[in-house]
Amino acid sequence: RRRRRHKRVLAVSAASRANVPALMGRLRKLVASAPAEPPPSVLEPTVALDEVEEAAECNVVPVQPRVWAVSGARIEKAAAMTNWDYHEAQERFQRIMGALGVS
């Protein structure tokens, strides 16, 4: 079989910077020749940050001395996603509870 050499393929090396200037030159030409993108005709919807705070809410209810029941969408999801087979799981879950303001 005969190998075809494509002119668009350029071997470069970030470590030795081989052919990096040639690549940058080709990229400049490509960007300059690209058509300008028109501005969006419809504004993107905004996201209310208060919704995120409501999802992070946790309820802590004392059950017994030194025992509490914790509930909330994010903490329950974190508990369900935690692999309790690893000894690091408890430390990780403690950090998550701290980030959510539970502990």
C-alpha positions as CSV (number, residue, x, y, z in Angstrom):
1,R,0.0,0.0,0.0
2,R,1.1,3.5,-0.7
3,R,1.0,5.9,2.1
4,R,-0.6,9.3,1.5
5,R,0.8,12.2,3.4
6,H,-1.9,14.7,4.3
7,K,-0.8,18.3,4.5
8,R,-3.0,19.1,7.5
9,V,-1.2,16.6,9.7
10,L,1.7,18.0,11.6
11,A,3.8,16.1,14.2
12,V,4.5,18.4,17.2
13,S,6.3,17.9,20.5
14,A,5.5,20.1,23.5
15,A,8.6,18.8,25.3
16,S,11.1,19.7,22.6
17,R,8.8,22.4,21.0
18,A,9.4,20.8,17.6
19,N,7.0,22.3,15.0
20,V,5.1,24.3,17.6
21,P,5.8,27.6,15.8
22,A,4.5,26.1,12.5
23,L,1.4,24.8,14.3
24,M,0.7,28.2,15.9
25,G,1.1,29.9,12.5
26,R,-1.4,27.4,10.9
27,L,-3.8,28.0,13.8
28,R,-3.6,31.8,13.4
29,K,-4.5,31.5,9.7
30,L,-7.4,29.1,10.5
31,V,-8.8,31.4,13.2
32,A,-8.5,34.5,10.9
33,S,-10.3,32.8,8.1
34,A,-13.1,31.4,10.3
35,P,-16.4,33.3,10.0
36,A,-17.4,35.4,13.1
37,E,-20.1,33.8,15.1
38,P,-23.2,36.0,15.5
39,P,-24.3,37.0,19.0
40,P,-27.0,34.8,20.4
41,S,-30.5,35.9,19.6
42,V,-32.1,34.5,22.8
43,L,-30.6,35.2,26.2
44,E,-29.6,32.1,28.2
45,P,-31.8,31.4,31.3
46,T,-30.4,32.6,34.6
47,V,-29.9,30.2,37.5
48,A,-31.2,31.2,40.9
49,L,-28.5,30.5,43.4
50,D,-31.0,30.3,46.2
51,E,-32.2,27.0,44.8
52,V,-28.8,25.5,45.4
53,E,-28.8,26.6,49.0
54,E,-32.2,25.0,49.6
55,A,-30.9,21.7,48.2
56,A,-28.0,21.8,50.6
57,E,-30.3,22.2,53.6
58,C,-29.9,19.5,56.2
59,N,-32.2,18.8,59.2
60,V,-30.6,17.5,62.4
61,V,-32.8,16.0,65.0
62,P,-31.5,14.7,68.4
63,V,-32.6,11.0,68.9
64,Q,-30.7,10.1,72.1
65,P,-27.8,11.5,74.0
66,R,-24.9,11.8,71.4
67,V,-27.1,10.4,68.6
68,W,-28.7,12.5,65.9
69,A,-30.8,11.8,62.8
70,V,-29.7,13.8,59.8
71,S,-31.9,14.2,56.7
72,G,-31.8,16.3,53.6
73,A,-31.5,15.6,49.8
74,R,-27.7,16.2,49.5
75,I,-26.6,14.4,52.6
76,E,-28.9,11.4,51.9
77,K,-27.5,11.3,48.3
78,A,-23.9,11.4,49.7
79,A,-24.7,8.6,52.1
80,A,-26.2,6.5,49.3
81,M,-23.2,7.1,47.1
82,T,-20.6,6.3,49.8
83,N,-18.9,2.9,49.6
84,W,-18.9,2.0,53.3
85,D,-16.6,-1.0,52.7
86,Y,-13.5,1.3,52.8
87,H,-12.2,2.6,56.1
88,E,-11.7,6.1,54.5
89,A,-15.5,6.3,53.9
90,Q,-16.3,7.5,57.4
91,E,-13.6,10.3,57.2
92,R,-14.9,11.3,53.7
93,F,-18.5,11.4,54.9
94,Q,-17.5,13.5,57.9
95,R,-15.9,16.0,55.5
96,I,-19.1,16.1,53.5
97,M,-21.1,16.7,56.6
98,G,-18.8,19.5,57.6
99,A,-19.1,21.1,54.2
100,L,-22.9,20.9,54.4
101,G,-22.7,22.5,57.9
102,V,-24.0,19.4,59.8
103,S,-21.0,18.7,62.0
